[in-house]
Amino acid sequence: MFDPVIAPSGTLLGLLQRGRGDGTLHALTAPRAEALAALNHCVLRDPRHDWQVENRSLYYARLYLDLNGDLDAVEAHLFDTEDVLDTEESRTGLALAVLGHLASYGRRDALALLRRYAATGTNWAWALDELALRDDDAGLRALAAPVLARFPVDSEGEAELATAVRDAFEPRPWRLWAEDSRESIATRVRAAQEAGCFDRWQRQMRPTGPRPGWSVQAVFEWAQQGVERGAALHVPAARCLSAVAGPEDRPEIVEAAKDGSEGARCTALRYLADSNDSEALQLIERAVATGSAPVVEAAVDAFERMRSVAAVDRARGWARRPDPLGAAAGRMLACRGGAQDSDLVLGALREAVMGEGPDAPTLWTLVDGAGRLGIACAAPVLRHVYRETASSHLRGRAARALAATDPSFPTGFAVECLWDCEETTREIAARHAETGDARVVEQLRRLAADPAEEAEVQTAVRSRIGPDAPAV
């Protein structure tokens, strides 16, 4: 899937793509046709950089309800001929998840679309998982025949069916079908369930990788084999090294960290850093200066895992370096530094935003550090990250940091965060938003009554509007 094109943050489309609370608030005051067009654009062209972890479906479903939007565009997208050509889950996953939430809210048209797509669509397994949570037994039983018809009644088809049953996220439909009154259906599903269980057992009985009694050199060779196959194995290899290496093996491991093969070097650096070896920091610095890109990345990761006082002290000396080790040092101080490191963390935060933009991966740790250390001077940078990042998770971290650094947060961003797409961000807002704003009180009550809302959010809401909370 190509990276999505994100509209500017000041536009309605840009706000909705980011999942910001202001997106909902602006959509509700914009011309309805314009708001629905922007909403459909988001649902049909997933705007998330990481669609597997970022939330949007509940956010968009709630907006469909608020706008009383029809689902014609979603239907056309699901049943377009492209559905046969592009079988990636990311093409239809967001739309199906939105339909699932709408079905939970009682939208019968959404439920009907899910049933139809589960019977005929390419990404049928996702639709079936959505229905498993929301449909009644009769609706699920009606899908047994069309779903099973996807699998030919031959050895290959039965193997594919067993894999589908084994990998199903929600087992409820398959359990119902295993007890179906139609013997032809029940027999096939029960056989697939048994085959899936047997396959799982077989895989457990055929483990791959290191065995007891391996030598240090054998572990290094296994890690290098992973490099040659394009698989990074140095992390599990370092754990294996912890089991097989003794004090007498240290010289060999140190030598591998200096001049070993790529797999051996990455493994040795990780092992020595995790062991707080006296030479680990020196070897990490050497690796950053002389190693290949994978070795540099492994050295930096190993350094950031270190917890020793010596590592934090070294980070203070490295924080101004204009290289990956300097960036890692800033992140280490953000995680484990003290108040005396505030200027270094703030400098790293500003440098990351100016040099790499509001979506830089390093910002996740630096934003958290600014909040942890309570760096008030960081508030303008944090507000910029909050507004501009396309990552709803990073925006939520920025909101948490602003709650700790920005006195204007309760009357500013905290208000819109009540409508945010991420439940953790809504929880922050529920704890901090100033209730003098009538919109805040109304939204808190709506979240408290919404059965689709996360328990953590409702707990935070009850702390503000419950019988023991201050009057709102």
Buried (B, 14 or more C-beta within 10 A) or exposed (E): EEEBEBBEBEEBBBBBBBBBBBBBBBBEEBEEEEBBBBBBBBBBEBBBBEBEEBBBBBBBBBBBBBBEBEBEBBBEBBBBEEBEEBEEBBBBBBBBBBBBBBBBBEBEBBBBBBBBBBBBBBBBBBBBBBBBEBBEEEBBBEBBBBBBEBBEEEEEBBBBBBBBBBEBEBBBBBBBBBEBEEEEBBEBBBBBBEBBEEBEEEEEEEEEEBEEEBEBEBBBBBBBEBBEEEEBBBBBBBBBBEEBBEEEBBEBBBEBBBEBBBBBBBBBBBBBBBBEBEBBBBBBBBBBEEBEEBBBBBBBBBBBEBEEEEBBEBBBEBBEBEEBBBBBBBBBBBBBBEEEBBEBBBBBBBBBBEEEEBBBEBBBBBBBBBBBBEBEEBBEBBBBBBBBBBBBBBBBBBBBBBBBBBEEBBBBBBBBBBBBBBBBBBBBBBBBBEBEBEEBBEBBEBBBEBEEBBEEBBBBBBEBBEEEEEEE
